[in-house]
Amino acid sequence: MIHWYDGDVMIFKRKKPNRLYYPTRSSWYRKPRRRTRPKVSRTVRRSRFRAQLSQFVRDYLLYILMTGVFLGLALFFIFSNRFSISKIEVARDDLHTDSSIILEELSDYKGKSILTFSGRRAEHRIKKAFPEFSAVRIRKVWPNALTIELETHEIVANLRAYYVLPEIETSPLLEEEEFALDFAEELEAVFDLEREEEEEEGVEPVEQKALLNRVGQAIFDREEDIELMTIIVEGLTQPVEDREIIIPKEAMDFTFDSIKYLQNELGLEVAGVRFLPVAREVHLRTEAGTYLWLSTGKDYRKQIDNLALIYRAAELDKEDLAYIDLRIREKIIYCPRRTSCDR
């Protein structure tokens, strides 16, 4: 901006801008003028495209060839019979483990490519189908074989399970059948005057013997180990099958953790265990023959700590006790042997 000072009057004069277009009010002059590109013929375009394409092929031909070779080899290995799984071997640490059931479980993998075989998925499948294995490892033996390494859970106790089958409900008798049955009973009573009334006795439970591993499975294909303690399971309504989980893993952890805690706190050795699945109780039998009743629904530490407070102070270690009930909070109930509470 340029200005002059003339006495008391100051005159301002605007600087003329550099106009790109003619000064006019017409909108045609205000719009920027388009630059026209020179027209290129189709022949020139085609030649340019061919030149660019040939340059691209020359630059990336090596990569294209390598990709094609790799895909060809991959397809060959995947669909080739040389790399199809034809042999599966089982390596086990326990000779009692039946390897045929493992081979049958993985039989559908035979004939498939070893390149696409997922070892983790197969390991998870075996663990889910056979919980008795603590570890499963599958190794690929090139070009067409698999080796399965199995480790079983530790045997921790002898098992004695007692079950009573529920009574079978019979359909009601017809009037004619009921009349005939009553007549037969009356006739027998007339001719058997010296017949004594039979006392109804409870049904004796059936006993099963097996071994018990760390996850609570019953193992029937081995003999009893006299060096292990015995766990008794009562209140069953069905017989126990081989490899069946008779005691849940949570109850097994509760039992062995409480045994270890009891030994550390009171110095008591546990000679046997009685497990009641319906009542959710664990009874630990000490070497003196006293049962300690624990509830699996509560913390075993609190139950044993309540006993530790009075066990020697109340001279319970000198008493001949049948059981000590620790299930009730902040209360300890004990029963001397050969009394009315000893049942």
C-alpha positions in Angstrom: 0.0 0.0 0.0 1.4 3.4 -1.0 0.4 6.6 0.9 1.4 10.3 0.7 1.2 12.9 3.4 0.2 16.4 2.1 -0.2 18.8 5.0 -3.2 17.7 7.1 -4.5 15.3 4.5 -3.2 11.8 4.1 -4.0 10.2 0.8 -4.1 6.4 0.5 -3.8 4.6 -2.8 -4.3 0.9 -3.3 -1.7 -1.1 -5.1 -2.9 -2.7 -8.3 -3.0 -6.5 -8.0 -1.4 -8.8 -10.5 -4.4 -10.0 -12.4 -4.3 -13.2 -14.2 -7.5 -12.5 -16.2 -9.2 -9.5 -17.6 -11.0 -7.3 -15.2 -14.7 -7.9 -15.9 -17.8 -9.0 -14.2 -18.4 -11.8 -16.6 -18.1 -15.3 -15.0 -16.4 -16.6 -18.1 -13.3 -14.7 -17.3 -13.2 -15.6 -13.6 -13.0 -19.3 -14.2 -9.5 -20.8 -14.6 -8.7 -21.7 -18.1 -8.3 -25.4 -18.7 -5.1 -26.7 -20.1 -5.7 -28.9 -23.1 -3.6 -32.0 -23.4 -2.2 -32.9 -26.7 -4.1 -35.8 -28.2 -2.2 -39.1 -28.4 -3.1 -41.7 -31.0 -4.1 -45.2 -30.3 -0.9 -46.6 -31.8 1.2 -44.5 -29.4 -0.9 -45.7 -26.5 -0.5 -49.3 -27.4 3.2 -49.0 -27.8 3.6 -47.3 -24.5 1.5 -50.0 -22.8 3.6 -52.8 -24.3 6.7 -51.0 -23.2 5.5 -50.7 -19.6 4.3 -54.4 -19.6 7.6 -55.7 -20.9 9.5 -53.6 -18.4 7.3 -55.1 -15.6 7.9 -58.6 -16.8 11.6 -58.1 -17.0 11.7 -56.6 -13.4 9.5 -59.2 -11.7 10.0 -62.3 -13.9 12.3 -63.9 -11.3 9.7 -63.5 -8.5 7.0 -64.9 -10.8 9.1 -68.0 -11.6 9.9 -68.6 -7.9 6.3 -68.3 -6.9 5.2 -70.7 -9.6 7.9 -73.2 -8.5 6.9 -72.9 -4.9 3.2 -73.5 -5.6 4.0 -76.4 -7.8 6.2 -78.1 -5.1 3.6 -77.4 -2.4 0.8 -79.0 -4.5 3.1 -82.0 -5.2 3.9 -82.6 -1.6 0.3 -82.2 -0.4 -1.2 -84.6 -3.0 1.7 -87.0 -3.3 1.3 -90.5 -1.8 4.9 -90.4 -0.5 3.9 -87.8 2.2 0.6 -89.5 3.2 0.4 -90.8 6.7 0.6 -94.6 6.5 2.1 -95.6 9.9 1.2 -94.6 13.5 3.2 -95.9 16.5 2.4 -95.6 20.2 5.2 -95.2 22.7 3.8 -95.7 26.3 5.4 -95.7 29.7 2.8 -98.1 31.1 2.5 -101.5 29.6 -1.1 -101.9 30.8 -2.2 -99.1 28.4 -4.1 -100.5 25.5 -2.5 -98.9 22.4 -5.1 -100.3 20.1 -7.7 -97.9 21.3 -5.4 -94.9 20.6 -4.7 -96.2 17.1 -8.5 -96.7 16.5 -9.1 -93.1 17.7 -6.6 -91.7 15.2 -7.4 -94.1 12.3 -9.1 -91.3 10.3 -5.7 -89.5 9.9 -4.3 -92.3 7.8 -4.0 -91.4 4.2 -3.9 -87.7 4.8 -0.9 -85.5 4.1 1.6 -85.2 6.9 2.2 -81.6 5.9 -1.3 -80.5 6.8 -1.5 -82.7 10.0 -2.0 -80.7 13.2 -0.3 -82.3 16.1 -1.8 -80.0 18.8 -5.3 -80.8 17.6 -4.7 -84.5 17.7 -3.1 -84.3 21.2 -6.2 -82.4 22.5 -8.4 -85.0 20.9 -6.6 -87.9 22.7 -6.7 -86.1 26.1 -10.4 -85.4 25.7 -11.1 -89.0 24.8 -8.7 -90.6 27.4 -8.4 -88.5 30.6 -6.1 -91.1 32.1 -3.1 -89.7 30.2 -1.3 -86.8 31.9 0.8 -85.9 28.8 0.4 -86.6 25.1 3.1 -85.7 22.6 2.9 -86.4 18.8 6.1 -86.3 16.6 6.2 -86.4 12.9 8.6 -89.0 11.4 9.2 -88.0 7.9 8.0 -88.7 5.3 4.8 -90.6 6.3 4.8 -91.7 10.0 3.6 -90.5 13.4 4.9 -91.4 16.9 2.7 -90.9 19.9 4.2 -90.6 23.3 1.8 -91.2 26.3 2.2 -90.7 30.0 -0.4 -91.9 32.5 -1.3 -90.4 35.8 0.2 -91.7 38.9 -1.6 -94.5 40.9 -2.2 -93.0 44.3 -4.5 -95.4 46.2 -6.5 -98.6 46.2 -10.2 -98.3 45.6 -13.1 -100.1 47.2 -16.4 -99.0 45.7 -19.8 -100.1 47.1 -23.0 -99.8 45.1 -26.6 -100.9 45.6 -28.8 -101.2 42.5 -32.1 -99.3 42.8 -35.3 -101.3 43.0 -37.0 -101.9 39.7 -40.6 -100.6 39.7 -43.0 -103.4 38.7 -46.3 -102.8 37.0 -49.4 -103.2 39.2 -51.0 -106.6 39.3 -54.3 -107.4 37.8 -57.2 -108.3 40.1 -57.0 -112.0 39.1 -53.2 -112.1 39.7 -53.6 -110.3 43.0 -56.3 -112.7 44.2 -54.2 -115.7 43.2 -51.2 -114.4 45.1 -53.2 -113.7 48.3 -54.8 -117.2 48.1 -51.4 -118.8 47.8 -50.1 -116.9 50.8 -53.2 -117.9 52.9 -52.8 -121.5 51.9 -49.2 -121.6 52.8 -50.0 -120.1 56.2 -52.6 -122.8 56.9 -50.3 -125.7 56.3 -47.1 -124.1 57.7 -48.2 -123.3 61.3 -44.6 -123.2 62.6 -43.5 -120.7 60.0 -41.6 -117.8 61.6 -41.9 -114.3 60.4 -38.8 -113.3 58.4 -37.2 -110.1 59.4 -36.6 -107.8 56.6 -32.9 -107.1 56.2 -31.2 -104.4 54.2 -29.7 -105.2 50.9 -26.0 -105.8 51.1 -24.0 -103.5 48.9 -21.8 -105.0 46.2 -18.0 -104.4 46.6 -15.6 -103.6 43.7 -11.9 -103.4 44.0 -9.6 -101.5 41.7 -6.8 -98.9 41.7 -7.2 -95.2 41.7 -5.1 -92.7 39.8 -4.5 -89.0 40.6 -7.5 -87.7 38.6 -9.9 -90.2 40.3 -10.1 -92.9 37.6 -10.8 -96.5 38.5 -8.2 -98.9 37.0 -9.3 -102.5 37.0 -6.5 -104.2 35.0 -4.0 -104.2 37.9 -3.7 -105.9 41.2 -4.1 -104.2 44.6 -1.0 -102.4 45.9 -0.5 -103.1 49.6 1.9 -100.1 50.0 -0.9 -97.6 49.0 -3.7 -96.5 51.3 -7.3 -97.4 50.5 -10.1 -95.0 49.5 -13.6 -96.3 50.1 -16.4 -94.9 48.0 -19.9 -95.5 49.4 -23.4 -94.6 48.2 -23.2 -95.6 44.6 -26.2 -96.8 42.6 -24.3 -98.3 39.6 -21.2 -100.5 39.2 -18.0 -98.7 38.4 -16.6 -99.3 34.9 -12.9 -99.4 33.9 -11.3 -96.0 33.4 -14.4 -94.3 34.8 -13.8 -91.2 36.9 -15.3 -92.3 40.2 -14.0 -89.3 42.2 -13.9 -85.8 40.6 -10.5 -84.2 40.2 -11.5 -81.3 42.6 -12.4 -83.9 45.3 -9.1 -85.7 44.7 -7.2 -82.4 45.1 -9.2 -81.6 48.2 -8.4 -85.0 49.7 -4.7 -85.1 49.2 -4.2 -81.4 50.0 -6.0 -81.9 53.3 -3.9 -85.0 54.1 -0.7 -83.0 53.5 -2.0 -80.1 55.6 -3.1 -82.3 58.4 0.4 -83.9 58.6 2.1 -80.6 58.6 -0.2 -78.9 61.3 -0.9 -81.8 63.7 1.6 -84.5 62.6 -1.2 -87.0 62.1 -0.7 -89.8 59.5 -3.7 -90.8 57.4 -4.1 -94.5 56.9 -7.3 -94.5 54.8 -10.0 -92.3 53.3 -13.8 -92.7 53.0 -15.5 -90.6 50.3 -19.2 -89.9 50.3 -20.2 -88.5 46.9 -23.9 -87.7 47.7 -23.1 -86.0 51.1 -20.0 -84.4 49.6 -17.8 -85.4 52.5 -14.3 -86.8 53.0 -13.6 -88.9 56.1 -9.8 -89.2 56.9 -8.9 -92.2 59.0 -5.9 -91.7 61.2 -3.5 -94.4 62.4 -5.4 -94.5 65.7 -8.6 -95.4 63.8 -10.3 -92.0 64.3 -12.2 -90.5 61.4 -12.0 -86.8 60.7 -15.1 -85.6 58.9 -14.5 -82.8 56.3 -16.9 -81.1 53.9 -15.6 -80.7 50.4 -17.7 -77.6 50.0 -15.6 -75.7 52.5 -12.0 -74.7 52.9 -10.1 -77.7 54.4 -7.6 -75.3 56.1 -10.2 -73.6 58.2 -11.7 -77.0 59.2 -8.3 -78.4 60.3 -7.2 -75.1 61.9 -10.3 -75.3 64.2 -9.2 -78.8 65.3 -5.5 -77.7 65.8 -6.6 -75.1 68.4 -8.0 -77.6 70.8 -6.7 -81.0 69.7 -3.9 -81.2 72.3 -5.2 -78.6 74.7 -8.4 -80.7 75.2 -6.3 -83.8 75.2 -8.2 -85.3 72.3 -5.1 -87.1 71.2 -5.4 -89.2 74.4 -9.1 -90.1 73.9 -10.3 -93.2 72.1 -12.6 -91.4 69.6 -14.7 -92.9 66.8 -14.8 -89.7 64.8 -14.4 -85.9 65.0 -16.8 -83.8 63.0 -15.2 -80.7 61.6 -17.9 -79.7 59.1 -19.8 -77.2 61.3 -18.2 -73.8 61.4 -16.3 -72.9 64.6 -17.6 -76.1 66.3 -16.0 -79.5 66.8 -18.2 -82.5 67.6 -16.4 -85.7 68.6 -17.8 -89.1 69.6 -16.1 -91.6 71.9 -15.9 -95.1 70.7 -18.5 -97.7 71.8 -21.1 -95.1 72.7 -24.6 -94.4 71.3 -23.2 -91.9 68.8 -20.7 -94.5 67.5 -22.7 -96.2 64.7 
